[in-house]
Amino acid sequence: MPEREQRTGRLSRRTAYEVIRTMVDLDDALLAEAAEILGTATKRATINGALAELVAAARRRRFADLVDEGVFDDLRDPDVMRGAWR
């Protein structure tokens, strides 16, 4: 189990595995709609699920942009693909 905090003298250094608690005002109707779409039962699961979906959608858009820019065009070349399997 990762350490949550390492003490170094008077200062503490937090690790990357720490959960951050934050107070935020949420739109209750939007939260309820997101929970219904995601099939989640708690606010925490809904927010984490919505964030995961947002990040995944952004990654898909970036990948689609790369495809549109022709970054992967050489994968259609049989010689390139033959060389990839060697």
Residue pairs with C-beta under 8 A, 6 or more apart in sequence:
2 15
2 17
3 15
4 14
4 15
4 17
4 18
5 12
5 13
5 14
5 15
5 18
6 12
6 13
6 15
26 43
31 43
31 46
31 47
34 40
34 46
34 49
34 50
35 41
35 43
35 45
35 46
38 45
38 46
38 49
38 50
38 53
40 46
40 49
66 72
74 80
75 81
